[in-house]
Amino acid sequence: MSALSVEKQVETILLEEILKEDEDLFLVEVSHKGNSGNSKLQVLIDGDQGLDIDRCARVSRQLGAQLEELDIIPGKYTLEVSSPGIDQPLKLKRQYVKNIGRSLKVELNDGEKKEGVLTAVEDEHFELEVMNKKEKVISTIALSDVKKSKVIVSFK
């Protein structure tokens, strides 16, 4: 086994071999939990135009084959490839871009909370249209100031 963590090895396989086949897909997070012989590898991917089960299955098959061939994870393990759930916070700038036009709930590092419609994403910040009293105001927020951002799901 290499000195690189399982997560780093999986990221390398995904980014250099599997996800480059489909530029619309991107890696959100890789986590490996459990003990040797009984662990779970969870891979969260997303797509600029959304993600369907067929694309998840394709990535899972390709990754599973690479994991077996390279023997990265010793013993028994479970592989789960999916998209981040709607309840998961946004982690990457690319996720913000994908969600332009949707409502967000944002918690800043200083504890301040804002809620509004994501209107634009620039280099290192995004714009949120918030209601301030009875008028809409654009609030510019640096990505580095965000503790947590979640898309607000509306069933209207």
Salt bridges, closest charged atoms under 4 A:
GLU11 OE1 - LYS8 NZ 3.59
GLU21 OE1 - ARG58 NH1 3.70
ASP22 OD2 - ARG55 NH2 2.85
ASP22 OD2 - ARG58 NH2 3.71
ASP24 OD2 - ARG55 NH2 2.70
GLU29 OE2 - LYS91 NZ 2.91
ASP46 OD1 - LYS98 NZ 2.52
ASP48 OD2 - ARG94 NH2 2.73
GLU80 OE1 - LYS40 NZ 3.11
GLU107 OE2 - LYS147 NZ 3.75
GLU112 OE2 - LYS114 NZ 3.61
GLU129 OE1 - LYS136 NZ 3.88
